[in-house]
Amino acid sequence: MKIKLYAVSTFLVLLLFSCKKENTKTAQPNLVEKTETKTDTLQEVEDGPRKESINLFTLTPKDSSDVAFVSLSDIYPVSDEKDTLTLPNIEKIGKYNAEYFSFEKNYRKRFLSKTNIAETDSVFVYDYAKNKLASFAVKNLKTAAMLNGYSSGEDWPYQNYDFMIGFEISKKYLNGFSEYYRDALVYVGKENPFSKERLKPIAWKKIAVKDYPSKAMKNKDRTLLKGKTTGNTYSFKTDSYQYFLQDYLDSNKTIYGRRLLVVDSKTKDIILEKLYSQSEGTSPAPLNYEEGDDAINQWTGKLFKDKPAVVFGFEYHSFGCPEISIIDKSNEEIYLQCDNRH
């Protein structure tokens, strides 16, 4: 989903969770130093086609008001043009009043139509850390526009693109949810997709490098890790899976990336392989209970009713939005529609 951000300002919550990964075209014959060389002699493998199947959104508090806001602008894109079919004439609303305003009937109707949302649908808000679920009928929620966190009075007169468009929820109905709603996922539709089975925070345990499974790296991962050295190795086990994590360090001995392998506990097959690496828009998230950070970042378990277990929370994102990885061989990633304007 980590899928979360930590004690930040209102709009940094949106920066939370993944951007599209860059593809590297050429593979290098020699990859990572020392402990990875035994895996590099095996045949290289590549990802299958990526699958995405569900829209999940984030929830953010509106400053010190009693409003929590769900932005759906990622599926209702607004251009820079002053399209009066999308938003009313902002200059007529006025500089102060335009910072946050509810929609009149005709704008609400267009918004719901273009996002394929019905008045009979519901908005489901699930906090996976607290295992709390709240649901709201769309017909009972206001549709509103809120100035995004990177726009200010200096940008007046505002353009359509300066706004996030979505649903307003009263904070009083979200008592007991995580601070800043940083662990909350939002789905809009007919039925609740969340299983409500409590997820597990991953408690990593250091293991010997030799105990990390031997598996060939993908070509693009080999290229990204060229010249990097192996660092600590970790493991975590549930009844169904064993999770292995390998650190890779740059020349300054700083963590550049981590490679995750998820193994079926019964068959010993490697079900999932992921590389999380440093980039312009991403950085490694601290490991749970390991790096002096109280926040819990990595989670796993049965998040969705109709999907296999998931794992997520390995990166911080300044650009793009975080993803949730499905633990099977479908290569399915569910990216949060986090409306990251950074």
matplotlib code that plots the C-alpha trace (Angstrom):
import matplotlib.pyplot as plt

x = [0.0, 5.4, 2.3, 2.3, 3.9, 4.8, 3.7, 3.8, 1.8, -1.7, -0.6, 2.5, 0.1, -0.6, 3.0, 2.9, 2.7, 4.7, 5.9, 6.4, 9.7, 12.3, 13.3, 16.9, 17.6, 21.0, 22.1, 25.6, 27.6, 29.0, 26.6, 26.8, 30.0, 30.6, 27.5, 25.2, 27.6, 26.2, 22.7, 24.1, 25.3, 21.7, 19.5, 18.1, 14.3, 12.0, 8.7, 5.5, 2.9, 1.9, -1.7, -3.8, -7.4, -8.7, -8.8, -7.7, -7.5, -6.1, -7.7, -6.3, -7.4, -8.3, -6.1, -7.7, -11.3, -13.6, -13.3, -11.4, -11.0, -10.9, -9.4, -10.5, -8.7, -6.5, -9.5, -11.2, -8.3, -8.7, -6.8, -5.3, -8.0, -10.9, -13.4, -16.7, -18.2, -15.7, -15.5, -17.5, -15.8, -13.2, -12.7, -16.4, -16.2, -13.4, -9.8, -10.7, -13.9, -12.3, -9.8, -12.5, -16.0, -18.8, -20.3, -23.7, -25.9, -24.9, -21.1, -21.7, -23.7, -20.9, -18.2, -20.1, -20.8, -17.2, -15.9, -18.5, -19.8, -23.5, -25.4, -26.2, -22.5, -20.6, -17.2, -15.4, -12.5, -10.3, -7.5, -5.3, -3.2, -6.2, -8.3, -11.2, -13.7, -16.2, -18.6, -20.6, -23.4, -22.3, -25.7, -25.0, -21.6, -20.8, -18.7, -16.1, -13.0, -10.0, -6.9, -4.0, -1.1, 1.3, -0.9, -1.3, -2.7, 0.3, -1.1, -4.4, -6.3, -6.4, -6.5, -8.6, -5.5, -4.8, -7.8, -8.4, -11.9, -13.6, -15.7, -15.9, -16.2, -16.8, -13.8, -16.2, -17.1, -13.4, -12.6, -9.9, -8.3, -4.5, -3.1, -3.5, -5.3, -1.8, -2.8, -6.2, -7.2, -10.4, -12.5, -15.6, -18.1, -21.0, -19.3, -16.6, -13.4, -11.5, -11.3, -10.9, -8.5, -5.9, -2.6, 0.7, 3.5, 6.6, 9.1, 12.4, 15.1, 18.7, 20.0, 23.3, 23.7, 24.1, 20.5, 19.1, 17.5, 19.5, 17.6, 18.6, 18.1, 16.1, 18.3, 17.1, 17.8, 21.3, 22.0, 20.6, 22.7, 26.0, 28.8, 26.7, 27.7, 25.5, 24.6, 22.3, 20.0, 16.6, 13.8, 10.3, 7.9, 4.2, 2.2, 2.0, 5.1, 8.7, 10.0, 13.7, 15.1, 18.6, 20.2, 22.4, 24.8, 26.4, 30.0, 29.1, 27.7, 24.3, 21.3, 20.7, 18.1, 16.5, 15.6, 12.5, 11.8, 8.6, 8.7, 5.8, 6.4, 5.1, 6.4, 9.5, 8.7, 9.6, 6.2, 7.2, 10.4, 10.7, 13.6, 13.1, 15.9, 16.9, 15.7, 14.7, 11.2, 11.8, 14.0, 14.1, 11.7, 13.1, 12.6, 10.2, 11.8, 15.3, 16.4, 15.3, 12.0, 8.8, 6.7, 5.6, 6.2, 6.1, 2.8, 1.6, -1.6, -5.0, -6.1, -8.7, -11.6, -11.0, -7.2, -4.2, -2.2, -0.3, 3.0, 3.9, 5.7, 9.3, 9.6, 9.0, 7.7, 8.3, 7.0, 4.2, 2.3, 3.0, 2.0, 0.6, 2.1, -0.1, 1.7, 1.3, 2.9, 0.5, 2.8, -0.2, 0.5, -2.2, -1.1, -2.8, -4.4, -2.8, -3.1, 0.6, 1.2, 4.8]
y = [0.0, 1.6, 2.3, 5.0, 8.3, 9.4, 12.3, 14.7, 17.6, 17.1, 16.8, 14.8, 12.0, 12.0, 11.4, 8.3, 5.0, 4.2, 5.3, 3.4, 1.6, 2.5, -0.3, -0.9, -2.3, -4.0, -6.8, -6.9, -10.2, -9.4, -8.2, -7.9, -8.6, -11.8, -13.4, -12.9, -14.4, -17.9, -16.7, -14.8, -17.9, -19.1, -18.2, -14.6, -14.2, -11.3, -10.1, -11.2, -8.5, -6.4, -6.7, -4.1, -4.7, -2.4, 1.3, 2.2, 5.7, 7.5, 9.6, 12.9, 15.3, 18.8, 21.0, 21.5, 21.1, 18.2, 17.0, 14.0, 14.1, 11.3, 12.6, 10.7, 13.1, 10.2, 8.7, 12.1, 14.0, 17.8, 19.7, 23.2, 24.6, 26.4, 23.7, 24.9, 21.5, 20.1, 23.0, 26.2, 29.6, 29.7, 33.5, 34.0, 31.8, 34.0, 33.4, 32.4, 30.4, 28.5, 26.8, 24.3, 24.2, 21.6, 20.8, 21.8, 19.1, 19.4, 19.2, 16.3, 14.4, 14.9, 13.8, 10.6, 9.8, 10.2, 8.1, 5.4, 5.9, 5.5, 7.2, 3.7, 2.8, 3.0, 4.4, 1.8, 3.1, 0.4, 0.9, -2.2, -1.3, -0.9, -3.5, -1.0, -0.6, 2.3, 2.6, 5.4, 5.6, 7.8, 9.5, 10.7, 12.2, 15.6, 16.0, 18.7, 20.3, 21.1, 23.1, 20.7, 21.0, 22.5, 25.4, 28.6, 32.1, 33.0, 30.9, 32.9, 32.8, 29.1, 26.7, 23.5, 21.4, 23.1, 21.2, 17.7, 16.4, 13.8, 13.0, 14.7, 12.5, 13.8, 12.9, 12.0, 8.8, 7.8, 7.8, 5.2, 5.3, 5.8, 9.3, 11.3, 8.2, 7.0, 3.4, 3.9, 2.5, 3.7, 1.8, 3.0, 0.5, -1.9, -4.3, -4.1, -5.8, -6.0, -9.3, -7.7, -10.4, -8.6, -8.1, -9.0, -6.5, -8.2, -8.8, -9.3, -11.6, -11.4, -14.6, -15.7, -14.6, -18.3, -18.9, -16.5, -18.5, -18.9, -17.5, -15.8, -12.0, -10.2, -8.4, -4.9, -5.7, -7.0, -3.7, -1.6, -3.4, -3.4, -2.4, -2.7, -5.0, -7.2, -6.1, -7.7, -10.5, -11.0, -13.5, -13.7, -16.7, -17.3, -20.5, -20.0, -18.2, -17.4, -13.9, -13.3, -9.8, -8.9, -5.4, -3.9, -1.1, 1.7, 2.8, 4.8, 1.7, 3.2, 1.0, 1.4, -1.3, -4.4, -7.7, -9.5, -13.2, -14.8, -18.6, -21.0, -22.8, -26.1, -26.4, -24.2, -22.5, -18.8, -17.1, -13.5, -11.5, -7.8, -5.3, -2.0, 0.5, 4.1, 6.5, 10.1, 9.3, 6.4, 5.5, 2.4, 2.5, 1.5, -2.1, -2.9, -3.0, -2.9, 0.7, 2.8, 3.8, 3.3, 3.2, -0.1, -0.2, -3.7, -5.6, -8.9, -11.0, -11.4, -7.9, -8.6, -11.1, -12.3, -12.2, -14.0, -12.5, -9.3, -7.7, -4.0, -1.1, -1.2, 2.2, 5.9, 7.9, 11.5, 11.0, 8.6, 6.4, 3.2, -0.3, -3.4, -6.7, -9.7, -12.9, -15.2, -15.5, -13.1, -10.2, -8.2, -4.8, -2.6, 1.0, 3.5, 6.4, 8.8, 12.0, 12.9, 16.3, 16.5]
z = [0.0, 3.3, 2.0, 4.5, 5.5, 8.9, 11.0, 8.1, 7.0, 5.6, 2.0, 2.5, 3.2, -0.4, -1.1, 0.5, -1.6, -6.4, -9.5, -12.8, -12.8, -15.4, -17.8, -18.5, -22.0, -21.7, -19.4, -18.0, -17.9, -14.4, -11.7, -8.0, -6.1, -4.1, -2.6, -5.6, -8.2, -7.8, -8.9, -11.8, -13.6, -14.0, -16.9, -16.6, -16.3, -17.1, -15.8, -17.4, -18.3, -15.4, -14.3, -12.4, -11.4, -8.7, -8.0, -4.5, -3.2, -0.2, 2.5, 3.8, 6.5, 5.4, 7.6, 11.0, 9.9, 10.5, 6.9, 5.6, 1.8, -0.8, -4.1, -7.2, -9.6, -10.8, -12.5, -13.3, -14.7, -14.9, -17.6, -17.2, -19.4, -17.7, -18.6, -17.0, -17.5, -15.0, -12.5, -12.4, -13.1, -10.3, -10.5, -9.8, -6.7, -5.3, -4.2, -0.6, -1.2, -4.1, -1.8, -0.9, -2.2, -2.7, -6.1, -7.3, -8.7, -12.4, -11.6, -9.2, -11.9, -14.4, -12.0, -11.1, -14.7, -15.8, -13.0, -13.4, -9.9, -9.0, -6.2, -5.0, -4.7, -1.4, -0.3, 1.8, 4.1, 5.5, 8.0, 7.7, 10.8, 13.0, 11.2, 11.1, 8.3, 7.7, 4.8, 3.4, 0.8, -2.1, -2.1, 1.4, 0.7, -0.6, -3.8, -3.5, -5.0, -2.8, -3.7, -3.9, -1.5, -4.0, -5.0, -3.0, -3.2, -5.3, -8.1, -8.3, -10.5, -10.0, -12.9, -13.0, -12.6, -9.2, -7.7, -6.4, -6.9, -4.7, -1.7, 1.7, 4.8, 8.3, 10.6, 13.4, 11.6, 11.4, 15.1, 16.0, 12.5, 12.1, 12.5, 9.3, 8.0, 6.8, 6.9, 5.2, 1.8, 0.1, -2.5, -4.2, -5.6, -5.0, -2.5, 0.1, -1.4, 1.8, 3.7, 7.1, 8.1, 10.2, 8.3, 9.9, 10.4, 9.2, 12.0, 10.2, 11.5, 10.3, 8.7, 7.0, 3.4, 2.4, 3.5, 0.9, -1.9, -5.1, -8.0, -11.3, -11.4, -14.1, -16.6, -15.5, -11.9, -12.7, -14.4, -11.5, -9.0, -11.0, -8.7, -5.5, -2.7, -0.5, 3.0, 5.6, 4.8, 6.5, 6.8, 8.1, 8.1, 8.2, 7.9, 4.1, 3.0, 3.9, 3.0, 2.2, 1.9, 0.8, 1.2, -1.5, -0.6, -2.7, -2.4, 0.7, 2.4, 2.2, 1.4, -2.4, -2.8, -1.5, -3.2, -1.9, -2.6, -1.3, -1.1, -0.7, 2.7, 1.4, -2.2, -1.7, -5.0, -5.3, -5.8, -5.9, -6.7, -6.3, -6.4, -4.6, -5.5, -5.0, -7.6, -8.1, -6.8, -4.4, -1.4, 0.8, 3.8, 7.2, 8.1, 10.9, 14.3, 12.8, 12.1, 15.0, 13.5, 15.4, 12.3, 10.9, 7.1, 5.8, 6.0, 4.6, 4.7, 3.2, 2.3, -0.4, -0.3, -3.9, -4.2, -2.8, 0.1, -0.4, 0.7, 0.6, 2.4, 1.2, -0.3, 0.4, -2.6, -3.5, -7.1, -8.1, -5.7, -3.8, -4.9, -3.2, -4.6, -4.9, -3.8, -6.8, -10.2, -12.0, -11.5, -10.3, -8.7, -7.3, -7.4, -5.1, -6.8, -4.4, -6.5, -6.1, -7.7, -6.7]

ax = plt.figure().add_subplot(projection="3d")
ax.plot(x, y, z, "-o")
ax.set_aspect("equal")
plt.show()
